[in-house]
Amino acid sequence: MYELLTILSLITIGSSGLLILTGLILIKLGLRDWHKRAMLTASFLALIFVILYVIKSSLYPPRHYTGNYKTLYYFILWSHTILAIVNFPLAVYTVYLGLKGKFDRHRKIAPMTAAVWIYVAVTGWMIYFFLN
């Protein structure tokens, strides 16, 4: 069950990050409806990831890093964790602004939200590889 939850977590957060990149490209191309679909799907997948993460964390103890790159690992782990916590309300607010049509404010914070989101997705995969 641990492996299944891990694989599903990796798929959902990885797909979410890829959809954020796709959404950025779509909005640059002026494809607003497709941008909206990509971003809402990314948000849904991120929510599924959070649910899977909570389930996995409540069922299994955390794994500890035992490799040779502890400083790098802990830098990635802590930056990932802090930015994931910060990005959750930021992402909710960014989606809210987009859905409410408040595009001036949406455009101001969306690039920062996307950058943090992508960093969190990439570092999530990196943490997995450090631990395996």
N, C-alpha and C positions, 0 to 999 in steps of 0.2 A: 504494500500500500504506500509506503514511503516513496518508493521509486516512481509510482504512478503520479502521486501528488507533485513530486519534483518535476517530472516531465511536463505535466499539465501547467505548472507554474512557469516553467521556462518558455513554453509555447505561448501562453497568454501574454506574459510581459514582453517577450520578444516581438510578437505580432503587434502588440500595442505600440511599441517603439517604431516599428516599420510603418505602421499606419500614421503615426505622427509625422514622420518624414514624408510620406505620401501626401498627407493633408497639406503640408507646407508647399510642396510642388504644385498641387492642385490649385491652391489659392493664388500662387504666383502666375499660374496660367489663366486665372480668372474664372475658374470652374467652381463657383461658390457652393452649389448644391452637392457636388462630389466631395468638396472639402468638408462640408458639414457632415456628410455620411462617414467619411474616413475618421474624422475627429470623434464623432459620437461612438463609432465602433471601437476606436482606440480606448475611449473612456469606459465603455462596457467591458472590454477585455481587461482593463486595469482593475475594475471592480471585481471581476471574477478572480483575478490574481490575488487581490487582498483577501477574499474569502478563502481561497485555497491556502494562502500563507497562514491565516489564522488557524485553519483546521490542522495543517501540518505542524504548526508550532505548539498547538495544544496537545497533539497526540505523541509527538516525538521530541526528545531533548535536542538542543542545538548541537551542531557539530563544531569541533574546535580545530583550528588550523594548526598543523604541526610541521609545516614546510620551512624552508630556509629564508623566505622573504616576508617575515612577520611585520616589519615596518610598513612595507608597501601594502600588504594585505590589510592591516589595520587602518591605514589611511583610506584605502578604497572602501572598506567596510563602514567606517564612521562617516565619511563624506556621503556615501550611498544612503545610510540610515537617516542622517540629518536632512539631506535634500529630499528624500522620499516623504518624510514627515511634513516638511515645508511645502512640498509640491502638491500634496493631497488637497488642502483647502485652496491653494492657488489654482489648481486645475478645475475644481468645482466652480470657483468664481469666474474663471476664464470661459468655461462652457456656459455658465449663466449669462454672462454679458453677450456672448454670441447668440444665444437663443432669444434673448430679449431685444436683439437688434441694436445694442449699444456698442456699435462697431468702433467708434473712436477710442473708447476705453479698452475694448477687446484687443484692438490692434496694438495698443501700448504694452499690454502685459503678455499677450500670446507668445511673442518670440522668446521671452524669458521662460515662460511656462514650458514651451516646447523644448528648449535647450536643457532645462533641468530634467524634464521627463526622459529625454533621450539618454542623458547621462545616467540617470537612475536605472533605466532598462539595460544599458550596456554594462554598467558596473554590477548589476544583479547577475548577469551571465558570468562576469569575471569572478565574482565571489564563488559561484558554482564551480568554476574550473579550478580555482585555488583549493577548494575543499575536496576535489575529486582527483 
